[in-house]
Amino acid sequence: MLEKLKTFKNHPWFAQFRDVRAIGLVAFLVIALMVSWSGTKVIQRNYDLQRQISELQQENSVQELANNNVKLENQYFNTDQYLELKARQDFGLGLPGETELLVPKEVAMKYVTPFSEPAPVVSSAAQRPAYQRNFEAWIDFFLHRPGEL
């Protein structure tokens, strides 16, 4: 073991590091790496801060749009048109000279087409042969699809 260390100590590669220039070069590389690492941390931090600023600006612009919508809504609520509509809807009032017609519900509903429920879909599974239903069940199983009930 001692012999191995002595031969390693006399190796030309190890002898290179005894030179002052080589030690200065290694020190320069270490300092350059430290500065680069510090720079990348600063760049990453700036990127994160810029992303946060962008998100906050977007939230701010969305909030400004919401505020503008509320202002416009408030302006609409103060118009005569809105007040007239609300008076008609809530209190059954109208403008002077207008006549209100009350139509019974039965008469109004007589002219409305009734809503019909869609016809139930008849499953065609019972019409297929057993081997085809079995094959489709296996395909559904392998493809993780819900099968027919």
Secondary structure, DSSP 8 states (H G I E B T S, - for coil): -HHHHHHHHT-HHHHHTTSHHHHHHHHHHHHHHHHHHHHHHHHHHHHHHHHHHHHHHHHHHHHHHHHHHHHHHHHHHTSHHHHHHHHHHHH----TT-------HHHHHHTS-----------GGGGS-HHHHHHHHHHHHHTT-----
